[in-house]
Amino acid sequence: MKKLYKHQTTDIFAYVLEEQRALVIENIFGEPLEIPVYSVFFNYFPAGQGLKIVAVDETPADVMDLFFQVLREVTGQHYQYRLGQVLTVELAGQILHSETVNLERQAPKTLLIATRNEGKTREFKAMFSQLGYAIKNLNDFPDLPEVAETGMTFEENARLKAETISELTGEMVLADDSGLMVDVLGGLPGVWSARFAGEQATDAANNAKLLHELASTAISPEKRKAKFHTTLVVAAPEKASLVVEGEWPGTIATISRGDDGFGYDPLFVDEETGRTAAQMTLAQKNQVSHRARALQNLMKQWPEWLKQ
């Protein structure tokens, strides 16, 4: 691989394959993209060399823009093009190619996160925006009814939210049910994490109750082992839902530390770094958290699920 090229404004990449007569255009999951002006690439890219373009954005104009960027550098020729209803390719002021193309604008890819929690939304947005998805949450749908989390497991609650909201909105919906599970408390607060201190409990109240429940273990760190758990469910109309899980092992601190994050983050200590989740940046957290690990599992199954 000689060089990695990147489009100036979108996440589209290209590189040259030495001594290989091939042109591969695919999305980030390895699926081929249908580009209406595909033939142009073969007409002008040098024989004996190949080009691979990997995109998370399937806009034909952006792919063409990146192609001509690579073409000019590889050939040393200042090719220009204009792309509207007609594609025109020029070199040294001479028109080399002209063809009518159909560039119907594709609907933007959107993913609705089934939460009103902006902190949780930011975590998912940081992960999915790089895949070209516009992210919404339930604050964009103020008239939607609340979905009661009546399940006894994380999966049951996540399914309830994802499938109900997808049916009501027609959107692809990602829902998670996440919670803190403390060994010495038999896995509590678990699915009741958000309301551990009672209905409508605040984060501060839940943290205070947790510290109270663990007060007798303050001098026994081995009894304060815990893990964050996430179950993710993605639902879309006329598709079987996708279900994955992720866990983040750690311990419970004796006092709150850190100003970032939400929920139990100020008390949850990452076992590898010794920092609480609230002492980590969003980027650091997105490398190791339960949601990050669940999303890694989601990405492994996502391509096949999208094909269904």
C-alpha positions in Angstrom: 0.0 0.0 0.0 1.6 3.3 -1.1 -0.6 5.9 0.5 -3.9 6.3 2.2 -6.1 9.0 0.7 -9.0 10.7 2.6 -11.8 12.8 1.2 -11.7 16.3 2.6 -15.1 16.4 4.2 -16.4 12.8 4.5 -15.2 9.5 5.8 -14.2 8.0 2.5 -10.7 6.5 2.0 -8.8 5.2 -1.0 -5.4 3.5 -1.6 -3.5 2.2 -4.7 -2.9 -1.5 -5.1 0.4 -2.1 -6.9 0.4 -4.2 -10.0 -3.2 -5.3 -9.7 -5.7 -4.4 -12.3 -8.6 -4.0 -10.0 -11.0 -1.4 -8.8 -12.9 -2.1 -5.6 -15.5 0.2 -4.2 -17.1 -0.9 -1.0 -18.6 0.3 2.2 -17.0 -0.1 5.6 -18.5 -3.5 6.0 -17.1 -4.8 2.7 -20.4 -4.6 0.7 -20.1 -3.3 -2.9 -21.4 0.2 -3.6 -23.5 0.8 -6.7 -22.0 3.9 -8.3 -23.9 5.1 -11.4 -20.6 6.4 -13.0 -18.5 3.4 -12.2 -17.3 3.0 -15.9 -15.4 6.2 -15.7 -13.0 4.8 -13.2 -11.8 2.1 -15.6 -11.5 4.6 -18.5 -8.9 6.8 -16.7 -7.1 4.9 -14.0 -3.7 3.6 -15.2 -3.5 0.0 -16.4 -1.5 -2.3 -14.2 -2.6 -0.5 -11.0 -5.6 -1.0 -8.9 -7.6 1.3 -6.7 -9.6 0.5 -3.6 -12.1 2.9 -2.1 -13.7 2.2 1.2 -16.7 4.4 2.2 -19.1 4.8 5.0 -20.9 7.5 2.9 -22.4 6.2 -0.3 -22.8 9.6 -2.0 -21.6 9.1 -5.6 -20.3 12.7 -5.9 -18.0 12.3 -2.9 -16.6 9.0 -4.2 -16.0 10.7 -7.6 -14.2 13.6 -5.9 -11.9 11.2 -4.0 -11.2 9.2 -7.2 -10.1 12.2 -9.2 -7.9 13.3 -6.3 -6.1 9.9 -6.5 -6.1 9.9 -10.3 -4.4 13.3 -10.5 -1.6 12.3 -8.1 -1.0 8.8 -9.6 -1.0 10.0 -13.3 0.5 13.4 -12.8 -2.2 14.7 -15.1 -4.6 17.5 -14.0 -7.9 15.8 -14.8 -11.0 17.8 -14.0 -14.6 16.8 -13.9 -18.0 18.4 -13.5 -20.9 16.4 -12.1 -24.5 17.3 -12.5 -27.1 15.5 -14.6 -24.2 15.1 -17.0 -20.7 14.0 -16.0 -17.9 15.7 -18.0 -14.3 14.8 -17.8 -11.6 17.2 -19.1 -7.9 17.3 -19.5 -5.9 20.3 -20.6 -9.2 22.0 -21.6 -10.3 19.2 -23.8 -13.5 17.2 -23.1 -12.6 13.5 -22.9 -15.8 12.1 -21.7 -19.4 13.1 -21.3 -22.3 10.9 -20.1 -25.7 11.4 -18.5 -25.9 10.0 -15.0 -28.6 9.5 -12.5 -27.5 10.7 -9.1 -30.7 10.3 -7.0 -29.9 11.6 -3.6 -30.0 8.8 -1.1 -32.0 9.2 2.1 -29.7 10.0 5.0 -29.0 7.0 7.3 -30.5 7.7 10.7 -30.5 5.8 14.0 -32.8 6.6 16.8 -31.4 6.0 20.2 -34.2 5.0 22.6 -33.3 7.4 25.4 -33.9 11.0 26.6 -30.5 10.9 28.4 -28.2 13.3 26.5 -25.1 11.8 28.2 -25.9 8.4 26.9 -26.8 9.8 23.5 -23.4 11.5 23.2 -21.7 8.1 23.9 -23.6 6.4 21.1 -23.2 9.4 18.7 -19.4 9.3 19.1 -19.5 5.7 18.0 -22.1 5.7 15.2 -21.4 9.1 13.6 -18.1 7.6 12.2 -20.3 5.1 10.4 -22.2 7.9 8.6 -25.4 7.8 10.8 -27.3 10.8 11.9 -28.3 10.2 15.5 -31.6 11.1 17.0 -33.0 10.4 20.5 -36.4 10.5 22.1 -36.2 14.2 22.7 -36.7 14.5 19.0 -40.1 12.8 19.4 -41.7 14.6 22.3 -45.2 13.1 21.6 -44.0 9.5 22.0 -45.4 7.7 25.1 -43.0 6.4 27.7 -42.3 2.7 27.4 -42.6 1.0 30.8 -39.5 -1.1 31.6 -41.5 -4.0 33.1 -39.0 -6.7 32.1 -37.1 -8.8 34.6 -33.9 -9.0 32.5 -31.8 -6.5 30.6 -32.8 -8.0 27.3 -36.5 -7.9 28.0 -36.3 -4.2 28.8 -34.2 -3.3 25.8 -36.5 -5.3 23.5 -39.5 -3.5 24.9 -38.0 -0.1 24.1 -36.5 -0.9 20.7 -39.3 -2.8 19.2 -42.2 -0.6 20.6 -40.5 2.6 19.4 -39.6 1.2 16.0 -43.2 0.1 15.5 -44.5 3.6 16.5 -42.0 5.6 14.5 -40.9 3.4 11.6 -37.3 4.2 12.4 -34.4 1.9 13.0 -34.0 2.0 16.8 -31.2 1.1 19.1 -32.2 0.6 22.8 -30.0 -0.5 25.6 -30.7 -1.6 29.1 -27.7 -1.1 31.2 -27.0 -1.5 34.9 -24.5 -1.9 37.6 -24.1 -5.4 39.1 -22.4 -5.7 42.5 -21.2 -9.2 43.4 -21.8 -9.0 47.2 -25.3 -7.6 46.6 -26.2 -10.6 44.4 -26.1 -8.7 41.2 -28.1 -5.7 42.5 -29.0 -3.0 41.5 -29.1 -4.7 38.1 -32.2 -3.8 36.1 -33.3 -1.5 38.9 -30.1 0.6 38.7 -31.8 3.8 37.6 -34.4 3.5 40.4 -32.3 1.8 43.1 -33.2 4.5 45.6 -36.8 4.6 44.5 -38.9 5.8 41.6 -37.7 9.1 40.1 -34.4 8.7 42.1 -31.5 11.0 41.2 -28.0 9.9 40.4 -26.9 11.3 43.7 -29.6 9.3 45.6 -28.7 6.1 43.9 -25.0 6.6 44.6 -25.7 7.3 48.2 -27.8 4.2 48.6 -25.1 2.1 47.0 -22.5 3.4 49.4 -24.8 2.7 52.3 -25.4 -0.9 51.2 -21.6 -1.4 50.9 -20.6 0.4 54.1 -19.7 -2.8 55.9 -17.3 -3.7 53.1 -15.3 -0.5 53.1 -12.2 -2.3 54.4 -12.6 -5.3 52.2 -11.9 -4.3 48.6 -12.4 -7.8 47.4 -16.0 -7.6 48.4 -16.6 -4.5 46.3 -16.2 -6.2 42.9 -18.8 -5.1 40.4 -19.4 -4.9 36.7 -21.4 -2.6 34.4 -23.6 -4.6 32.0 -25.2 -3.5 28.7 -27.6 -5.4 26.5 -28.2 -3.7 23.1 -31.2 -4.4 20.9 -31.6 -2.9 17.4 -35.0 -3.1 15.9 -36.3 -2.1 12.5 -39.6 -2.6 10.6 -40.0 -6.1 9.2 -36.7 -7.4 10.6 -35.9 -9.7 13.5 -34.2 -7.7 16.2 -30.4 -7.9 16.8 -29.3 -8.5 20.4 -25.8 -8.2 21.8 -24.2 -7.8 25.2 -21.1 -6.2 26.8 -19.6 -6.0 30.3 -17.0 -3.8 32.0 -15.4 -5.3 35.2 -14.3 -3.1 38.1 -14.9 -2.3 41.8 -16.9 0.2 43.8 -15.0 3.2 45.3 -15.6 4.3 48.9 -16.1 7.9 47.8 -17.2 9.6 44.6 -14.3 10.7 42.3 -14.5 12.6 39.0 -16.8 15.2 37.4 -17.5 13.6 34.0 -20.1 10.9 33.2 -23.4 10.1 34.8 -25.2 7.5 36.9 -22.8 5.4 38.9 -19.7 6.6 37.0 -18.2 8.5 40.0 -18.1 5.3 42.0 -17.2 2.7 39.4 -13.5 2.0 39.3 -12.0 0.6 36.1 -9.9 -2.4 37.1 -7.1 -1.7 34.7 -6.5 2.0 35.3 -7.7 2.5 38.8 -9.7 5.5 37.7 -13.4 5.9 38.1 -15.5 6.2 35.0 -16.2 9.8 35.8 -12.4 10.5 35.8 -12.1 9.2 32.2 -12.6 11.2 29.0 -15.4 10.2 26.7 -12.8 8.9 24.2 -11.1 6.8 26.9 -14.4 5.5 28.1 -15.5 4.6 24.6 -12.5 2.2 24.4 -13.3 0.1 27.4 -16.9 0.6 28.6 -19.7 -1.9 28.7 -21.4 0.0 25.9 -18.2 0.1 23.8 -17.8 -3.7 24.3 -21.4 -4.3 23.4 -21.0 -2.1 20.3 -17.9 -4.1 19.3 -20.1 -7.2 19.4 -22.8 -5.3 17.5 -20.4 -4.3 14.7 -19.4 -8.0 14.2 -23.0 -8.9 13.5 -24.3 -5.7 12.0 -23.3 -6.4 8.3 -25.2 -9.7 8.2 -28.2 -8.2 10.1 -28.5 -5.3 7.7 -28.7 -7.8 4.8 -31.8 -9.5 6.2 
